[in-house]
Amino acid sequence: MDFGLAGRRVLVTAGAAGIGRAIADGFIAAGAKVHVCDIADDALADFREAHPEHRATRTDVAERAQVDGLFDAIEADWGALDILVNNAGIAGPTKPVEEISDAEWHRTIAVNLDSHFFCLHRAVPLLKRSQDASIVALSSVAGRLGYAYRLPYAAAKWAVVGMVKSLAIELGEHGIRVNAIQPGVVQGPRIEAVISARADTLGVSYDAMEAEYRDKASLKRMVTAEDIANTALFLCSTAGRNISGQAVSVCGNLTAL
């Protein structure tokens, strides 16, 4: 399918590894110009080696000054922006609420929510210069379901949906589409760490915990980073031109967490 994305200017936060890398690779394959930021030096080096014609910047998007530096560079390089993918996020603690420290709470909210605002604050003026702009924010099925022992993470992911729905109304008159993707259980090292931590918290084996996660999806399987990337491309494509203000779950119909 031709997504109509050739030549589009795209920023993917936390785009050098995991879901972000799959999204960045997808946009590159579709002919877009991609700039990724990340804090993982090895992943950034790997991205630069794979895609030397695209940009990769070390940026902690939870830090306002670093975000400002990133967007100063993007504005100097491109002058405008067509697509922002607010992908950055961390798992946060897996423990009962009374055991969560202030530092754990604040760091999870900083990366999963504050970073989205910091990037939006700088990106929207650049997106308004585009003839066909889109914002995609990574929420989670935890942003539509309760998620015991993951309070900071779930709170931030619910908030992301509220931001998306509000901005879709605010930016509609400028032709800017704003949507969220809510991944389910995504294969890879991150969910393995989450499952392991939850198994320890509940006192069960890793295998039993993994089976429980799979069984809560109607399709009885995990999704892949490429599934999320394909959805992001569709939402930003000409085929998705009338989709805005939506939170799209890509989860195999996960019914609980």
N, C-alpha and C positions, 0 to 999 in steps of 0.2 A: 504494500500500500504506500502511495506517495503521500506523506504527511504534510507536504507543502512547507517544509521547515528549512529549505536550503537558504543559506546566507543569514539566517536569523541569529541574533546576538543573545547568548544564553549564559546566565550565571547559575551555577549549581553549588550551593554551600555544602560543606563536608562531602565534596564530590570526588575525592581521590580513592575512595574505598567503599565497599559494601553497596547498599542501595544507591547512594549518590554516584558511585562510579558506574553502575549499570545505567543510570539515567544519563550521565554525561556521555558514555559510550553510545547510547542510543541516539542522542541528539547529533553526535558527530557522524554516525553512520547515515543520518538523515540529511547531512550536508550543512548543519548549523556551525556557527563559530562559538566555541565554548570556552568559558573561563571557570575553572574550579578553584575553590579555596578549601583548606583543610588544616589540621594541626599535626597530622601524622607525616613526618618527614619522609619516611620510607615509601609511603603510599604516594606522596607528591612526586618523589623521584621516579617511581614506576609510571605514573601518569605522564610525566614529561617525556620519558623514554618512549612510551607507546604513542604519544600524540605531540611531537615536538612543535607542530604548527599551531597548537592551542596554548592557552595560558593557565598557569597553576601558581597560586599564591598562598604562602603560609599565613593563615588568619584564624584567630580565635574570635568567632563571631559573637561570643558572649561579652567581648570587650569593645565598648563603643569606639575608642580611638583606633583600634585595628580595623573595625568596619569602615570607619571614615577613610582610612588609608586605602583600603580595598576599592571603595567606590570612587575615590579620587583617581585611582589608576584606570578604572573602567571608563570613567568619563573622558579622561585624556586619550584613551586608546580608541574608544568607539563613539563617544559623543552622545550615545543613547543606549537603551537596553530594550530588547523585545520580550525576553522571558526571564523571570526570576523563579528559581526552584529553591524554596526555603526548606532544606532537607536536614540541617544540622540537628542533632539530638543525642542524648545519652540515656541509658537505662535507669540511672539513679538507684537508690537502695532498694533492696528486697527485705523488708522487715516490718514488724508491727509498728503502728503509728507512734506508740510511746517510746520506741527505740530509735526513731529517726532524729538525727541531730539537726540543729539549725543550719550547719554548714552543708549537710547533704541536701536539705530542702532548698536552700538558696542556690546551690550549684545546679541542681536539676532544673529549677525554674529559669535560671540564667541561660542555660544552654538551649533548653527546649522551648522557651517562650520569649525571653528578653531578646535573644538573637534574632528572632523573627521580626520583632518590632524594629530593632536597630537597622536591619537590612531593608525593611519596608520603608522606613523613614528616608533612607537615601535612594532607594530604587524607584519609588513612585514618580518623582520628578523626571527621571530618565525614561521610565516606561511611558509617560505622557507624551514623549517625543516620538514614540513609535506609532506606526499606522495600524498595528495589530498586536497588541500586547497581552500577555498572560502572566498570572502568578499561580504557582502550584505550591502548596504548603503540605509538608508531611505531618499528618496527625497519626492516628493509630486506631485500631478497633477499641483500644483502651479509652478513646475519645468518644465512644458511644456505649460502652459497657462498663460496669463496675469492675475494679481490678484490685482485689484484696492484696495487701502487703506491698503495693506499688503506688502509694498515695501521691507522691510528688509527680511521678511520671503521668499518671492518669489525669491529675488536675491540669497539668500543662497541655496535654493532648485535647482535653475538652475545650480549653481556652483557645487553642489554635482554630478549632471549628468556629467559635464565636467571632474570632478575628476575620476569618474568611467570609463568613456570611455578612458581616458588617461592611467589609471592604468591597464585596461584590456590589452592594447597593451604592456605596459612596463613589466607586470608580466606574460604574456602568456608563455614565454619561460621557466618559472619556474613551469608551470602547475597550476598557481593560477587563478581561475575564479573570475571576479569582475562584479557585477551587482547592479543595483538600483531598488528599488520598489517605485512606485509613488502612494501612497494611495489617494483615493478620499475622500469623506465625510464619516468619520469613526464614527460610533455610540459611544457615551460616553460623559463624562463630559467635555472633552477638546473642542469638536466641539460645545457643548451647550454654552460654554463660548464665543467661536468665533462668533457664530450666534448672541448671545445677544449683543456683542460689535458692530458687523456690523449693527444690527438693530438700535441700539442707534445712530451710526454714520449717518445712512441714514434716521433716523426719521420714521421708520416703526415698526410694531409690531413684536414680536418674532415669532409668528405663521406664519406670512406672509413671514418672512425671511427664516424660516425653509422650508416652502413649495417651495420657490424659489430655494433653494439649491437642493431639491429633484427633482424638475422639470428639472433641467439642466442635469440630468443623463438620458440616454436613457432608463435604466431599472427602473427609477422612484423610486429608493430606495437608502438608505445608505449602505455602506459595514460594515463589522465587523472586529474587531481586529483579530479574528480567520482566516478570509479570508487572511489577510496580513501574518499571521504566516504560513499558508499552502503554500503560495507562497515562503516564505523564505526557508522553508524546501525543497520544490521542487528544487529551484535553487541550493541548497547545496547538493542535493542528487545525487546518481548515475544516476537517470533518467534525471537530468539536466546537465550532465557532459560536454556537448558541447555548453552550453549557457554561453556566456561571453560578456561583453561590452554592455549590454542591459539595458534599462530603462523600466521596466514592469509596466504599469498602472493597478491598481486593483481598479476600480472606477465605474463600471456599465456604462462605456462610458460617462463620464462627459465631456461635450462639452464647458463649460464655467464656470467661477468662479465669 
